[in-house]
Amino acid sequence: MLTLYDFWRGLGKDERIRFCEVTRISYGYMESHLIHGRKKPSMDTIQKMVDASNKKLTHEGLFNFFLGKTSDQQVAV
C-alpha cells in the first residue's frame, strides 16, 4: 500500500505544488508535518488527499500511515 511519504516523494516539484493547491494544504505544512506523520489531518483533509491523488492514496492507507499501523499490527475483524 502506498504511503503518503512515498506518494509525495514520487511527485515532481510542480506536481507537489498542485497537490497542495488542490488539497488546500500549505507546501511547508505538508513537508514539515504531514509526510512525516507528525500531525494528523482532519477527515476532510484526508478525503481531499485521496481525491487529489486520483485514488493512488486510499483512506485505509492514510489512516494506517497517520496511526502508525502496519499490516502486521492490524487485527482482522
C-alpha positions as CSV (number, residue, x, y, z in Angstrom):
1,M,0.0,0.0,0.0
2,L,1.4,3.4,-1.0
3,T,2.2,5.7,1.9
4,L,1.8,9.4,1.9
5,Y,5.6,9.8,2.2
6,D,6.2,7.6,-0.8
7,F,3.5,9.2,-2.8
8,W,4.8,12.7,-2.0
9,R,8.4,11.8,-2.8
10,G,7.3,10.3,-6.1
11,L,5.9,13.6,-7.3
12,G,7.8,16.3,-9.1
13,K,8.0,19.8,-7.6
14,D,5.2,21.1,-9.9
15,E,3.0,18.1,-9.0
16,R,3.6,18.7,-5.3
17,I,2.6,22.3,-5.6
18,R,-0.5,21.4,-7.5
19,F,-1.4,18.7,-4.9
20,C,-1.1,21.3,-2.2
21,E,-3.3,23.7,-4.1
22,V,-6.0,21.1,-4.6
23,T,-5.9,19.9,-1.0
24,R,-5.6,23.5,0.4
25,I,-2.6,22.4,2.5
26,S,0.4,24.7,2.5
27,Y,3.5,23.2,1.0
28,G,5.6,23.9,4.1
29,Y,3.0,22.2,6.4
30,M,2.9,19.2,4.1
31,E,6.8,19.0,4.0
32,S,7.3,19.6,7.7
33,H,4.4,17.8,9.4
34,L,2.1,15.6,7.3
35,I,4.5,13.5,5.2
36,H,6.4,12.6,8.3
37,G,3.2,11.8,10.3
38,R,4.0,14.4,13.0
39,K,0.5,15.9,12.7
40,K,-2.8,14.2,12.0
41,P,-5.1,15.8,9.4
42,S,-8.9,16.1,9.7
43,M,-11.2,13.6,7.9
44,D,-12.0,16.4,5.4
45,T,-8.3,16.8,4.6
46,I,-7.8,13.0,4.2
47,Q,-10.7,13.0,1.7
48,K,-9.0,15.8,-0.2
49,M,-5.7,13.9,-0.3
50,V,-7.4,10.8,-1.6
51,D,-9.3,12.8,-4.3
52,A,-6.2,14.8,-5.3
53,S,-4.1,11.7,-5.6
54,N,-6.5,10.3,-8.2
55,K,-7.2,7.4,-5.8
56,K,-3.5,6.4,-5.6
57,L,-3.8,7.1,-1.9
58,T,-6.5,5.3,0.0
59,H,-8.4,6.1,3.2
60,E,-7.1,2.9,4.7
61,G,-3.6,3.6,3.7
62,L,-3.7,7.2,5.1
63,F,-5.4,6.0,8.4
64,N,-2.6,3.4,8.8
65,F,0.1,5.9,8.0
66,F,-1.1,8.5,10.5
67,L,-2.0,6.0,13.2
68,G,1.4,4.2,12.8
69,K,-0.1,0.9,12.0
70,T,1.4,-1.7,9.6
71,S,-0.4,-4.7,8.1
72,D,1.3,-6.9,10.8
73,Q,-0.4,-4.8,13.6
74,Q,-3.9,-4.9,12.1
75,V,-6.4,-7.2,13.5
76,A,-8.9,-9.0,11.3
77,V,-12.5,-8.3,12.4
